[in-house]
């Protein structure tokens, strides 16, 4: 089977010849892995089953600081992968001075047609990151947005409607190409539950996601959601809305056996290999054991993409990265 065939089989909740897998890195961990294997072309030899591009651009405004397409400046002097917002563009709950980027002008992160040709044997994904909640708080500020949801709901409605229209225009561009899947990235959770609670998720976010999910599904695409945190109380709603793949699937806060039992007929789980408790601290032998156990448990009858719960962080030893890579490649 090709990588794409394995993913499609898993999405049909049938057993592929091996569990599809995806290993993504932070900048620090990728450098460790490249040095360990002495292979600067490591990403092309991993055998990853997904090929993912998205939208966006950035320009350096001074050393360690970049400006994104929305005009938000990110301080990357500590976190070199994403960074921290240096200045919020909406210090007041007012949209009069906010101009969203032209969705027709924001570039893909790779040229789509050549990307699809190059990765035709993989499951291809077009991602809209910082999709809605994250985009809103990076413009307004996390605390301010959460207070606005209670004190100024009409302002939040206007902001989220504007962002959704922008996303739908990006989707029009993505759906002009033969991507297998549209991924929406939007962190809603923390270790103990939703950041804003289910009632406010239903009030502010569910209607917009219904619209975006429906657009993808009506075009015959699979739908993937990335959200960190304990968000499983939303799974019944998300399944009804058309969700196919959920990532990050963190075993510290989602019991894998219970998630498979409750939702394994409807969702494909993507993740499950802990970047919090396992990869940084366990021995290579334990990583191999736990990875194979996760594949056997959650990958039974399909419905699983084996992966770290997030890009491998920089505190993971090179030997542990190698243990994960070799285990998913061999699965024996």
Backbone torsions as a table, in degrees:
resi	resn	phi	psi	omega
1	UNK	NA	143.9	171.4
2	UNK	-76.9	167.7	177.2
3	UNK	-58.3	-43.4	180.0
4	UNK	-62.4	-42.4	179.8
5	UNK	-63.4	-36.9	178.2
6	UNK	-64.0	-45.1	179.9
7	UNK	-64.0	-44.4	-179.9
8	UNK	-62.7	-39.1	177.4
9	UNK	-64.3	-43.8	177.7
10	UNK	-61.7	-38.9	179.2
11	UNK	-67.6	-25.0	174.9
12	UNK	-83.8	3.0	-179.0
13	UNK	57.6	44.0	170.7
14	UNK	-120.0	160.9	-174.0
15	UNK	-84.7	113.8	172.7
16	UNK	-76.5	173.8	-179.3
17	UNK	-67.6	-22.7	171.1
18	UNK	-155.7	157.3	179.9
19	UNK	-68.2	129.5	172.2
20	UNK	-61.4	151.8	-178.3
21	UNK	-142.1	159.4	179.3
22	UNK	-148.0	123.6	178.1
23	UNK	-119.4	115.8	177.3
24	UNK	-114.7	156.7	-170.9
25	UNK	-128.6	157.3	158.2
26	UNK	-84.6	170.5	-179.0
27	UNK	-59.7	-40.8	-177.0
28	UNK	-67.7	-43.4	-177.6
29	UNK	-72.4	-33.3	177.4
30	UNK	-63.6	-41.4	178.4
31	UNK	-62.8	-40.0	176.2
32	UNK	-59.5	-45.8	-176.8
33	UNK	-67.2	-40.5	178.2
34	UNK	-60.9	-44.1	179.8
35	UNK	-67.9	-38.1	-179.1
36	UNK	-62.9	-44.9	-177.8
37	UNK	-89.2	-7.0	-174.4
38	UNK	51.4	48.0	-174.7
39	UNK	-138.1	94.4	179.3
40	UNK	-65.6	-15.3	179.6
41	UNK	-101.6	28.8	-173.0
42	UNK	-55.7	-41.1	-174.8
43	UNK	-60.9	-28.1	-179.1
44	UNK	-85.1	-10.4	-179.2
45	UNK	-109.2	-1.5	-177.7
46	UNK	-65.9	-33.6	-174.4
47	UNK	85.5	21.2	178.9
48	UNK	-54.8	145.6	-174.1
49	UNK	-93.9	-17.2	178.9
50	UNK	-110.5	146.3	172.3
51	UNK	-124.8	120.6	-167.7
52	UNK	-124.8	129.4	167.9
53	UNK	-128.0	172.7	-179.8
54	UNK	-150.6	-150.8	178.8
55	UNK	-125.6	154.4	171.3
56	UNK	139.4	161.7	177.1
57	UNK	-150.9	161.2	176.3
58	UNK	-151.6	154.7	175.6
59	UNK	-136.4	141.3	178.8
60	UNK	-75.9	127.8	179.5
61	UNK	-100.7	-24.0	170.1
62	UNK	-165.9	165.6	-175.4
63	UNK	-53.5	122.4	178.2
64	UNK	86.3	1.3	-178.7
65	UNK	-128.0	130.1	179.0
66	UNK	-126.8	149.6	177.1
67	UNK	-108.0	129.6	178.8
68	UNK	-87.3	-178.4	-175.2
69	UNK	-67.5	-17.6	177.2
70	UNK	-85.7	-9.5	-176.3
71	UNK	94.5	2.8	178.7
72	UNK	-78.9	131.0	178.2
73	UNK	-95.5	130.6	-177.2
74	UNK	-112.0	128.6	174.8
75	UNK	-85.7	110.5	-178.4
76	UNK	-109.6	24.0	-179.5
77	UNK	-73.1	-22.8	177.7
78	UNK	-107.2	-59.6	176.7
79	UNK	-93.3	104.1	-174.7
80	UNK	-82.0	-8.0	-179.2
81	UNK	-90.1	-41.5	179.3
82	UNK	-124.4	-60.8	179.5
83	UNK	103.8	-173.3	177.9
84	UNK	-122.7	142.1	-179.9
85	UNK	-64.6	126.5	-178.9
86	UNK	-84.3	-28.6	-177.0
87	UNK	-159.0	128.0	-179.6
88	UNK	-85.0	137.2	-175.6
89	UNK	-79.9	-14.6	-178.5
90	UNK	-120.9	72.0	179.5
91	UNK	-67.0	-19.1	176.6
92	UNK	-121.4	153.1	-179.1
93	UNK	-76.8	70.0	-174.6
94	UNK	-150.2	130.2	-176.9
95	UNK	-97.2	4.4	-170.7
96	UNK	-62.4	-29.1	-178.4
97	UNK	-102.1	6.6	-178.4
98	UNK	-93.6	124.3	174.2
99	UNK	-120.3	115.0	178.6
100	UNK	-75.1	153.4	178.2
101	UNK	-63.7	157.1	175.8
102	UNK	-72.3	113.7	-175.6
103	UNK	-64.3	-19.0	177.9
104	UNK	-79.8	-15.8	-176.4
105	UNK	-103.5	-16.3	-179.6
106	UNK	-69.3	126.3	-174.2
107	UNK	-76.9	151.6	162.3
108	UNK	-65.1	156.6	176.9
109	UNK	-78.1	-8.5	171.0
110	UNK	-154.1	155.4	179.6
111	UNK	-66.7	121.0	-167.7
112	UNK	-62.2	-44.3	-173.3
113	UNK	-65.9	-44.8	179.0
114	UNK	-69.7	-33.9	176.0
115	UNK	-60.0	-47.2	-178.6
116	UNK	-65.8	-37.8	177.9
117	UNK	-66.0	-43.0	-177.7
118	UNK	-66.3	-30.7	-175.0
119	UNK	-114.4	32.1	-174.2
120	UNK	-64.1	-21.2	178.7
121	UNK	-92.0	3.4	177.2
122	UNK	-111.8	166.6	176.4
123	UNK	-82.9	116.2	-170.7
124	UNK	-96.8	137.8	-172.8
125	UNK	-132.0	133.7	168.9
126	UNK	-110.3	126.2	-169.9
127	UNK	-109.9	138.5	169.2
128	UNK	-112.1	101.2	-177.1
129	UNK	-88.3	163.9	-175.9
130	UNK	47.4	52.4	-161.5
131	UNK	-67.2	-52.9	-172.7
132	UNK	-139.8	-71.0	177.4
133	UNK	-58.2	-46.9	-178.6
134	UNK	-64.4	-40.9	179.1
135	UNK	-64.4	-40.2	-179.3
136	UNK	-64.6	-44.8	-176.6
137	UNK	-75.1	-26.2	175.9
138	UNK	-70.2	-20.2	174.8
139	UNK	-88.0	-38.0	-170.9
140	UNK	-103.6	-29.9	-171.4
141	UNK	106.4	137.3	-175.6
142	UNK	-60.7	-54.7	-176.9
143	UNK	-62.5	-41.3	-178.3
144	UNK	-64.4	-43.1	-179.7
145	UNK	-64.1	-42.8	179.6
146	UNK	-61.9	-39.9	176.2
147	UNK	-68.1	-38.3	177.6
148	UNK	-59.8	-35.2	-178.2
149	UNK	-62.0	-26.2	178.7
150	UNK	-96.0	-42.4	-171.3
151	UNK	-93.5	-29.4	-174.4
152	UNK	-136.2	60.8	-174.1
153	UNK	-61.5	-31.0	-179.6
154	UNK	-66.8	-37.0	175.7
155	UNK	-62.3	-44.5	-180.0
156	UNK	-62.5	-41.9	177.0
157	UNK	-56.4	-46.2	-178.6
158	UNK	-63.7	-42.8	-179.8
159	UNK	-64.1	-46.7	-177.9
160	UNK	-68.7	-35.4	176.3
161	UNK	-63.2	-40.4	179.1
162	UNK	-64.2	-43.3	-179.7
163	UNK	-67.1	-39.7	179.5
164	UNK	-62.8	-42.7	177.9
165	UNK	-60.7	-40.3	176.1
166	UNK	-61.3	-46.7	179.5
167	UNK	-61.4	-41.1	-179.8
168	UNK	-63.0	-35.3	177.1
169	UNK	-69.0	-38.4	173.7
170	UNK	-62.0	-41.4	179.9
171	UNK	-61.6	-38.7	177.1
172	UNK	-55.9	-42.0	179.6
173	UNK	-68.4	-42.7	-179.9
174	UNK	-64.5	-40.9	-175.1
175	UNK	-73.7	-7.2	173.2
176	UNK	-74.9	-10.8	178.9
177	UNK	-114.9	165.3	-172.7
178	UNK	-91.0	50.2	172.0
179	UNK	-68.0	145.2	178.0
180	UNK	-74.6	-29.6	-165.9
181	UNK	-149.1	147.3	169.6
182	UNK	-109.8	127.0	179.8
183	UNK	-108.5	134.9	176.2
184	UNK	-111.9	123.1	179.8
185	UNK	-107.8	121.3	-175.0
186	UNK	-163.6	102.1	-176.9
187	UNK	-74.2	115.9	-177.7
188	UNK	-106.8	-13.9	-167.2
189	UNK	-120.6	165.5	168.6
190	UNK	-127.2	-172.7	-174.5
191	UNK	-63.6	-27.1	-173.8
192	UNK	-106.2	-4.0	179.6
193	UNK	153.2	-167.8	179.5
194	UNK	-67.0	142.6	179.6
195	UNK	-61.5	-36.4	-172.7
196	UNK	-118.4	3.0	178.9
197	UNK	80.8	157.9	-174.6
198	UNK	-68.9	-37.2	-177.6
199	UNK	-59.3	-43.7	-179.3
200	UNK	-75.1	-30.2	173.2
201	UNK	-61.7	-45.3	178.8
202	UNK	-64.5	-37.3	-177.5
203	UNK	-70.6	-44.9	-169.5
204	UNK	-104.8	-35.2	-168.0
205	UNK	-106.9	-36.3	-176.3
206	UNK	-56.3	-46.1	-177.7
207	UNK	-60.5	-39.1	-179.5
208	UNK	-70.2	-38.5	177.8
209	UNK	-69.4	-33.4	174.5
210	UNK	-58.9	-43.1	179.5
211	UNK	-63.9	-46.0	-177.7
212	UNK	-70.0	-42.8	177.3
213	UNK	-59.8	-44.1	-177.5
214	UNK	-61.9	-39.7	179.5
215	UNK	-61.4	-43.2	178.5
216	UNK	-66.6	-45.9	-177.9
217	UNK	-65.9	-39.2	179.0
218	UNK	-64.3	-21.2	177.9
219	UNK	-93.2	6.0	176.4
220	UNK	79.6	20.7	-179.4
221	UNK	-101.2	152.6	169.7
222	UNK	-75.2	155.7	-179.4
223	UNK	-119.0	128.7	176.9
224	UNK	-120.4	140.4	173.4
225	UNK	-121.0	131.1	167.8
226	UNK	-104.7	122.2	168.9
227	UNK	-147.0	126.4	169.7
228	UNK	-73.7	158.8	171.0
229	UNK	98.8	176.3	-176.7
230	UNK	-84.7	88.3	-173.5
231	UNK	-119.8	12.7	-172.4
232	UNK	-65.9	-15.6	175.3
233	UNK	-64.3	-16.6	179.4
234	UNK	-90.8	-8.1	-174.2
235	UNK	-55.9	-44.8	178.9
236	UNK	-58.5	-41.7	178.0
237	UNK	-65.1	-45.5	-176.6
238	UNK	-65.0	-38.6	176.5
239	UNK	-62.6	-44.8	178.8
240	UNK	-62.8	-29.6	179.4
241	UNK	-79.4	-12.6	176.5
242	UNK	113.4	10.7	-179.3
243	UNK	-66.1	135.9	178.2
244	UNK	-106.7	-41.2	-171.9
245	UNK	-128.4	129.3	175.6
246	UNK	-115.8	132.9	175.5
247	UNK	-136.1	130.9	41.3
248	UNK	-110.4	-15.8	176.3
249	UNK	58.1	69.5	-174.6
250	UNK	-88.6	117.1	-174.6
251	UNK	-68.7	-19.6	177.6
252	UNK	-66.5	-26.2	-173.0
253	UNK	-125.8	-2.3	175.2
254	UNK	-134.2	112.9	179.5
255	UNK	-66.5	114.5	-174.0
256	UNK	-58.4	-41.4	-179.3
257	UNK	-64.2	-41.7	-179.2
258	UNK	-69.7	-39.5	177.7
259	UNK	-63.6	-41.0	177.9
260	UNK	-63.9	-41.7	-178.9
261	UNK	-65.2	-45.4	-174.9
262	UNK	-77.3	-40.2	-167.1
263	UNK	-125.4	3.4	-173.3
264	UNK	-68.2	-17.4	176.0
265	UNK	-80.3	-13.8	-173.8
266	UNK	-118.2	-35.5	-176.6
267	UNK	-107.8	146.5	164.9
268	UNK	-100.6	123.7	-178.7
269	UNK	-91.9	136.5	-174.9
270	UNK	-128.6	110.3	-176.0
271	UNK	135.6	-136.3	171.5
272	UNK	92.3	-17.9	178.7
273	UNK	-94.9	109.8	-166.0
274	UNK	-65.2	126.3	171.3
275	UNK	-93.4	-2.8	178.4
276	UNK	-94.3	-50.2	-170.2
277	UNK	-110.2	-24.4	-172.3
278	UNK	-99.6	-65.6	-169.7
279	UNK	-59.9	-39.8	-178.4
280	UNK	-73.7	-25.1	-165.1
281	UNK	-119.3	-23.5	-174.8
282	UNK	-79.6	167.1	173.5
283	UNK	-79.3	159.3	175.2
284	UNK	-55.4	-37.6	-180.0
285	UNK	-65.0	-40.4	179.2
286	UNK	-68.7	-36.3	177.5
287	UNK	-61.9	-44.3	177.5
288	UNK	-60.5	-45.3	-177.8
289	UNK	-62.5	-49.1	-176.5
290	UNK	-67.6	-35.0	178.8
291	UNK	-66.0	-45.0	178.8
292	UNK	-65.6	-35.6	176.6
293	UNK	-64.0	-41.7	179.3
294	UNK	-65.3	-41.5	178.2
295	UNK	-62.6	-42.7	-179.2
296	UNK	-66.6	-39.1	-176.3
297	UNK	-76.2	-57.1	-172.9
298	UNK	-85.1	-27.7	-179.8
299	UNK	-83.2	-0.1	178.1
300	UNK	-62.6	124.7	-178.2
301	UNK	62.8	30.9	176.7
302	UNK	80.5	-163.7	177.3
303	UNK	76.3	25.2	-179.0
304	UNK	-149.0	136.3	168.7
305	UNK	-117.9	110.9	-176.6
306	UNK	-71.1	131.1	-176.2
307	UNK	-168.8	156.8	166.0
308	UNK	-61.4	155.8	-178.5
309	UNK	-67.1	-16.8	177.0
310	UNK	-156.8	178.1	171.3
311	UNK	-53.4	135.7	-175.2
312	UNK	-59.0	124.0	-178.1
313	UNK	-74.4	166.8	-173.8
314	UNK	-71.9	-11.6	-179.4
315	UNK	-88.9	4.1	179.4
316	UNK	-84.4	124.8	179.1
317	UNK	-61.4	150.1	-178.5
318	UNK	-58.5	-37.4	-179.7
319	UNK	-63.8	-33.5	178.9
320	UNK	-74.0	-36.9	174.4
321	UNK	-60.6	-45.4	-179.9
322	UNK	-63.0	-39.0	179.2
323	UNK	-61.4	-41.8	178.2
324	UNK	-65.6	-47.9	-178.8
325	UNK	-57.8	-50.0	-174.5
326	UNK	-69.1	-30.5	178.9
327	UNK	-69.4	-46.8	-178.1
328	UNK	-71.8	-30.2	177.4
329	UNK	-68.9	-39.8	-176.4
330	UNK	-92.1	-37.0	-178.3
331	UNK	46.9	51.1	179.6
332	UNK	-150.0	NA	NA
